[in-house]
Amino acid sequence: MSATIDELIHRLNIERDKLNAYFLSLSPEMWFLIAYSENNPWMIRDVLAHFVSAENEFLKLFSHVVAGGRGTPDDFSIDSFNAQEVSSMKAESTESLLCEFLAARNRMIAWVASLDPNDLEKKGQHPFLGEITVGEMVKMVTLHNHLHYRDLKKITHTEDG
């Protein structure tokens, strides 16, 4: 059974608050711990930059699909896109990135709240999962962030609280 608009909003809110609390708990040094070391290493601050970029781009993509668009182009390279986006935010402070993430998440929540329930069943091309419904795409936003969050907690040795 598909999630309702209210359930999706609830998940987005809960996950936003959890991530905000986690990032606020980090010491200044922790932001520079290596989170992922493949090819182009990402520090924890880079993962937050990735959240900002992904949230903003997902909102554009989902809006496009609801408006009748196809979704992600076939020639889209998720790895190239992520590397370019994160690199473009290297000079931003962690405080600025966190504010941008919260603002982007709040825009996502407002957009989901504006949907008609039938919009959740519209299908489009997701950059990683292929053709799925808008409802599934929105659910994937929280799952995507949760997977990274789980990795970050291992690096910083923090517990859910």
ChimeraX commands (.cxc) that place a marker at each C-alpha (Angstrom):
marker #1 position 0.00,0.00,0.00 radius 0.5
marker #1 position 1.27,3.45,-0.91 radius 0.5
marker #1 position 1.96,6.07,1.72 radius 0.5
marker #1 position -0.47,8.96,2.01 radius 0.5
marker #1 position 0.52,12.61,1.72 radius 0.5
marker #1 position 0.26,12.97,5.51 radius 0.5
marker #1 position 2.48,9.92,6.06 radius 0.5
marker #1 position 5.09,11.22,3.64 radius 0.5
marker #1 position 5.09,14.63,5.32 radius 0.5
marker #1 position 5.46,12.96,8.71 radius 0.5
marker #1 position 8.47,10.95,7.48 radius 0.5
marker #1 position 10.07,14.03,5.94 radius 0.5
marker #1 position 9.62,16.01,9.17 radius 0.5
marker #1 position 10.96,13.25,11.43 radius 0.5
marker #1 position 13.99,12.63,9.25 radius 0.5
marker #1 position 14.71,16.39,8.92 radius 0.5
marker #1 position 14.67,16.82,12.69 radius 0.5
marker #1 position 16.87,13.76,13.25 radius 0.5
marker #1 position 19.46,14.96,10.75 radius 0.5
marker #1 position 19.40,18.49,12.12 radius 0.5
marker #1 position 20.01,17.22,15.67 radius 0.5
marker #1 position 22.82,14.98,14.45 radius 0.5
marker #1 position 24.60,17.73,12.54 radius 0.5
marker #1 position 24.22,20.18,15.43 radius 0.5
marker #1 position 25.84,17.60,17.74 radius 0.5
marker #1 position 29.06,17.43,15.72 radius 0.5
marker #1 position 32.20,19.11,16.96 radius 0.5
marker #1 position 33.97,21.40,14.44 radius 0.5
marker #1 position 36.63,18.71,13.84 radius 0.5
marker #1 position 34.07,16.01,13.07 radius 0.5
marker #1 position 32.85,17.84,9.97 radius 0.5
marker #1 position 36.16,16.99,8.30 radius 0.5
marker #1 position 36.17,13.26,9.02 radius 0.5
marker #1 position 36.23,11.20,5.83 radius 0.5
marker #1 position 32.80,9.68,5.25 radius 0.5
marker #1 position 33.44,7.99,1.90 radius 0.5
marker #1 position 36.87,7.34,0.46 radius 0.5
marker #1 position 36.17,5.99,-3.03 radius 0.5
marker #1 position 37.47,8.00,-6.02 radius 0.5
marker #1 position 36.79,11.53,-4.77 radius 0.5
marker #1 position 36.68,11.35,-0.95 radius 0.5
marker #1 position 33.79,13.04,0.86 radius 0.5
marker #1 position 34.03,14.45,4.34 radius 0.5
marker #1 position 30.93,14.64,6.56 radius 0.5
marker #1 position 30.40,18.25,5.42 radius 0.5
marker #1 position 30.38,16.98,1.81 radius 0.5
marker #1 position 27.59,14.56,2.67 radius 0.5
marker #1 position 25.57,17.51,4.00 radius 0.5
marker #1 position 26.31,19.36,0.74 radius 0.5
marker #1 position 25.08,16.26,-1.09 radius 0.5
marker #1 position 21.85,16.37,0.95 radius 0.5
marker #1 position 21.33,20.02,-0.07 radius 0.5
marker #1 position 21.93,19.29,-3.73 radius 0.5
marker #1 position 19.84,16.12,-3.78 radius 0.5
marker #1 position 16.91,17.71,-1.97 radius 0.5
marker #1 position 16.82,20.67,-4.35 radius 0.5
marker #1 position 17.20,18.54,-7.47 radius 0.5
marker #1 position 14.68,15.93,-6.33 radius 0.5
marker #1 position 12.11,18.66,-5.85 radius 0.5
marker #1 position 12.67,19.88,-9.41 radius 0.5
marker #1 position 12.51,16.31,-10.73 radius 0.5
marker #1 position 9.36,15.37,-8.82 radius 0.5
marker #1 position 7.62,18.59,-9.87 radius 0.5
marker #1 position 8.54,17.84,-13.46 radius 0.5
marker #1 position 7.04,14.33,-13.23 radius 0.5
marker #1 position 3.82,15.59,-11.61 radius 0.5
marker #1 position 3.51,18.14,-14.42 radius 0.5
marker #1 position 3.64,15.28,-16.95 radius 0.5
marker #1 position 7.38,15.10,-17.62 radius 0.5
marker #1 position 9.34,11.91,-18.08 radius 0.5
marker #1 position 11.84,12.41,-15.27 radius 0.5
marker #1 position 15.58,11.89,-15.40 radius 0.5
marker #1 position 17.11,11.78,-18.90 radius 0.5
marker #1 position 18.59,8.46,-20.05 radius 0.5
marker #1 position 22.09,9.92,-20.36 radius 0.5
marker #1 position 22.14,11.26,-16.77 radius 0.5
marker #1 position 25.25,10.28,-14.77 radius 0.5
marker #1 position 24.43,10.28,-11.07 radius 0.5
marker #1 position 28.09,9.99,-10.03 radius 0.5
marker #1 position 29.22,12.91,-12.20 radius 0.5
marker #1 position 26.29,15.02,-11.06 radius 0.5
marker #1 position 26.96,14.33,-7.36 radius 0.5
marker #1 position 30.70,15.03,-7.68 radius 0.5
marker #1 position 30.10,18.32,-9.51 radius 0.5
marker #1 position 27.40,19.49,-7.10 radius 0.5
marker #1 position 29.38,18.71,-3.95 radius 0.5
marker #1 position 32.49,20.32,-5.41 radius 0.5
marker #1 position 30.53,23.49,-6.17 radius 0.5
marker #1 position 29.69,23.87,-2.45 radius 0.5
marker #1 position 33.22,23.42,-1.05 radius 0.5
marker #1 position 33.50,27.07,0.02 radius 0.5
marker #1 position 30.22,27.14,1.93 radius 0.5
marker #1 position 30.29,26.99,5.71 radius 0.5
marker #1 position 28.73,24.06,7.53 radius 0.5
marker #1 position 26.26,26.50,9.12 radius 0.5
marker #1 position 25.19,27.73,5.70 radius 0.5
marker #1 position 24.86,24.19,4.36 radius 0.5
marker #1 position 22.72,23.15,7.31 radius 0.5
marker #1 position 20.44,26.16,6.82 radius 0.5
marker #1 position 20.19,25.34,3.11 radius 0.5
marker #1 position 19.32,21.73,3.87 radius 0.5
marker #1 position 16.57,22.71,6.31 radius 0.5
marker #1 position 15.16,25.24,3.84 radius 0.5
marker #1 position 15.24,22.70,1.01 radius 0.5
marker #1 position 13.53,20.07,3.17 radius 0.5
marker #1 position 10.87,22.57,4.21 radius 0.5
marker #1 position 10.24,23.36,0.52 radius 0.5
marker #1 position 9.92,19.62,-0.15 radius 0.5
marker #1 position 7.41,19.26,2.70 radius 0.5
marker #1 position 5.37,22.23,1.47 radius 0.5
marker #1 position 5.38,20.82,-2.06 radius 0.5
marker #1 position 4.23,17.36,-0.89 radius 0.5
marker #1 position 1.48,19.05,1.15 radius 0.5
marker #1 position 0.29,20.79,-2.04 radius 0.5
marker #1 position -0.13,17.55,-3.98 radius 0.5
marker #1 position -3.36,15.89,-4.92 radius 0.5
marker #1 position -3.35,12.25,-3.73 radius 0.5
marker #1 position -3.54,11.15,-7.39 radius 0.5
marker #1 position -0.21,12.90,-8.05 radius 0.5
marker #1 position 1.52,10.29,-5.90 radius 0.5
marker #1 position 0.65,7.62,-8.48 radius 0.5
marker #1 position 2.20,9.43,-11.46 radius 0.5
marker #1 position 5.28,7.65,-12.75 radius 0.5
marker #1 position 8.60,9.01,-13.86 radius 0.5
marker #1 position 12.25,8.13,-14.25 radius 0.5
marker #1 position 14.19,8.29,-10.96 radius 0.5
marker #1 position 17.97,8.84,-11.38 radius 0.5
marker #1 position 18.85,5.66,-9.49 radius 0.5
marker #1 position 15.76,3.44,-9.37 radius 0.5
marker #1 position 14.33,3.81,-12.85 radius 0.5
marker #1 position 10.59,4.24,-13.39 radius 0.5
marker #1 position 8.69,4.57,-10.11 radius 0.5
marker #1 position 5.75,6.56,-8.76 radius 0.5
marker #1 position 6.09,10.03,-7.27 radius 0.5
marker #1 position 5.03,8.60,-3.90 radius 0.5
marker #1 position 7.89,6.10,-4.08 radius 0.5
marker #1 position 10.27,8.89,-5.09 radius 0.5
marker #1 position 9.33,10.95,-2.05 radius 0.5
marker #1 position 9.79,7.91,0.22 radius 0.5
marker #1 position 13.23,7.42,-1.31 radius 0.5
marker #1 position 14.26,10.92,-0.22 radius 0.5
marker #1 position 14.10,9.88,3.42 radius 0.5
marker #1 position 15.60,6.45,2.76 radius 0.5
marker #1 position 18.49,8.00,0.80 radius 0.5
marker #1 position 19.32,10.35,3.65 radius 0.5
marker #1 position 18.85,7.64,6.27 radius 0.5
marker #1 position 21.39,5.37,4.56 radius 0.5
marker #1 position 23.99,8.15,4.57 radius 0.5
marker #1 position 23.06,9.04,8.18 radius 0.5
marker #1 position 23.69,5.46,9.25 radius 0.5
marker #1 position 27.14,5.59,7.64 radius 0.5
marker #1 position 27.93,8.92,9.32 radius 0.5
marker #1 position 26.94,7.63,12.76 radius 0.5
marker #1 position 29.46,4.79,12.36 radius 0.5
marker #1 position 32.22,7.32,11.69 radius 0.5
marker #1 position 31.32,9.65,14.56 radius 0.5
marker #1 position 30.26,6.84,16.93 radius 0.5
marker #1 position 27.01,8.56,17.82 radius 0.5
marker #1 position 23.80,6.88,18.85 radius 0.5
marker #1 position 20.20,7.71,18.07 radius 0.5
marker #1 position 18.74,9.73,20.86 radius 0.5
marker link #1:1,2 radius 0.2
marker link #1:2,3 radius 0.2
marker link #1:3,4 radius 0.2
marker link #1:4,5 radius 0.2
marker link #1:5,6 radius 0.2
marker link #1:6,7 radius 0.2
marker link #1:7,8 radius 0.2
marker link #1:8,9 radius 0.2
marker link #1:9,10 radius 0.2
marker link #1:10,11 radius 0.2
marker link #1:11,12 radius 0.2
marker link #1:12,13 radius 0.2
marker link #1:13,14 radius 0.2
marker link #1:14,15 radius 0.2
marker link #1:15,16 radius 0.2
marker link #1:16,17 radius 0.2
marker link #1:17,18 radius 0.2
marker link #1:18,19 radius 0.2
marker link #1:19,20 radius 0.2
marker link #1:20,21 radius 0.2
marker link #1:21,22 radius 0.2
marker link #1:22,23 radius 0.2
marker link #1:23,24 radius 0.2
marker link #1:24,25 radius 0.2
marker link #1:25,26 radius 0.2
marker link #1:26,27 radius 0.2
marker link #1:27,28 radius 0.2
marker link #1:28,29 radius 0.2
marker link #1:29,30 radius 0.2
marker link #1:30,31 radius 0.2
marker link #1:31,32 radius 0.2
marker link #1:32,33 radius 0.2
marker link #1:33,34 radius 0.2
marker link #1:34,35 radius 0.2
marker link #1:35,36 radius 0.2
marker link #1:36,37 radius 0.2
marker link #1:37,38 radius 0.2
marker link #1:38,39 radius 0.2
marker link #1:39,40 radius 0.2
marker link #1:40,41 radius 0.2
marker link #1:41,42 radius 0.2
marker link #1:42,43 radius 0.2
marker link #1:43,44 radius 0.2
marker link #1:44,45 radius 0.2
marker link #1:45,46 radius 0.2
marker link #1:46,47 radius 0.2
marker link #1:47,48 radius 0.2
marker link #1:48,49 radius 0.2
marker link #1:49,50 radius 0.2
marker link #1:50,51 radius 0.2
marker link #1:51,52 radius 0.2
marker link #1:52,53 radius 0.2
marker link #1:53,54 radius 0.2
marker link #1:54,55 radius 0.2
marker link #1:55,56 radius 0.2
marker link #1:56,57 radius 0.2
marker link #1:57,58 radius 0.2
marker link #1:58,59 radius 0.2
marker link #1:59,60 radius 0.2
marker link #1:60,61 radius 0.2
marker link #1:61,62 radius 0.2
marker link #1:62,63 radius 0.2
marker link #1:63,64 radius 0.2
marker link #1:64,65 radius 0.2
marker link #1:65,66 radius 0.2
marker link #1:66,67 radius 0.2
marker link #1:67,68 radius 0.2
marker link #1:68,69 radius 0.2
marker link #1:69,70 radius 0.2
marker link #1:70,71 radius 0.2
marker link #1:71,72 radius 0.2
marker link #1:72,73 radius 0.2
marker link #1:73,74 radius 0.2
marker link #1:74,75 radius 0.2
marker link #1:75,76 radius 0.2
marker link #1:76,77 radius 0.2
marker link #1:77,78 radius 0.2
marker link #1:78,79 radius 0.2
marker link #1:79,80 radius 0.2
marker link #1:80,81 radius 0.2
marker link #1:81,82 radius 0.2
marker link #1:82,83 radius 0.2
marker link #1:83,84 radius 0.2
marker link #1:84,85 radius 0.2
marker link #1:85,86 radius 0.2
marker link #1:86,87 radius 0.2
marker link #1:87,88 radius 0.2
marker link #1:88,89 radius 0.2
marker link #1:89,90 radius 0.2
marker link #1:90,91 radius 0.2
marker link #1:91,92 radius 0.2
marker link #1:92,93 radius 0.2
marker link #1:93,94 radius 0.2
marker link #1:94,95 radius 0.2
marker link #1:95,96 radius 0.2
marker link #1:96,97 radius 0.2
marker link #1:97,98 radius 0.2
marker link #1:98,99 radius 0.2
marker link #1:99,100 radius 0.2
marker link #1:100,101 radius 0.2
marker link #1:101,102 radius 0.2
marker link #1:102,103 radius 0.2
marker link #1:103,104 radius 0.2
marker link #1:104,105 radius 0.2
marker link #1:105,106 radius 0.2
marker link #1:106,107 radius 0.2
marker link #1:107,108 radius 0.2
marker link #1:108,109 radius 0.2
marker link #1:109,110 radius 0.2
marker link #1:110,111 radius 0.2
marker link #1:111,112 radius 0.2
marker link #1:112,113 radius 0.2
marker link #1:113,114 radius 0.2
marker link #1:114,115 radius 0.2
marker link #1:115,116 radius 0.2
marker link #1:116,117 radius 0.2
marker link #1:117,118 radius 0.2
marker link #1:118,119 radius 0.2
marker link #1:119,120 radius 0.2
marker link #1:120,121 radius 0.2
marker link #1:121,122 radius 0.2
marker link #1:122,123 radius 0.2
marker link #1:123,124 radius 0.2
marker link #1:124,125 radius 0.2
marker link #1:125,126 radius 0.2
marker link #1:126,127 radius 0.2
marker link #1:127,128 radius 0.2
marker link #1:128,129 radius 0.2
marker link #1:129,130 radius 0.2
marker link #1:130,131 radius 0.2
marker link #1:131,132 radius 0.2
marker link #1:132,133 radius 0.2
marker link #1:133,134 radius 0.2
marker link #1:134,135 radius 0.2
marker link #1:135,136 radius 0.2
marker link #1:136,137 radius 0.2
marker link #1:137,138 radius 0.2
marker link #1:138,139 radius 0.2
marker link #1:139,140 radius 0.2
marker link #1:140,141 radius 0.2
marker link #1:141,142 radius 0.2
marker link #1:142,143 radius 0.2
marker link #1:143,144 radius 0.2
marker link #1:144,145 radius 0.2
marker link #1:145,146 radius 0.2
marker link #1:146,147 radius 0.2
marker link #1:147,148 radius 0.2
marker link #1:148,149 radius 0.2
marker link #1:149,150 radius 0.2
marker link #1:150,151 radius 0.2
marker link #1:151,152 radius 0.2
marker link #1:152,153 radius 0.2
marker link #1:153,154 radius 0.2
marker link #1:154,155 radius 0.2
marker link #1:155,156 radius 0.2
marker link #1:156,157 radius 0.2
marker link #1:157,158 radius 0.2
marker link #1:158,159 radius 0.2
marker link #1:159,160 radius 0.2
marker link #1:160,161 radius 0.2
view
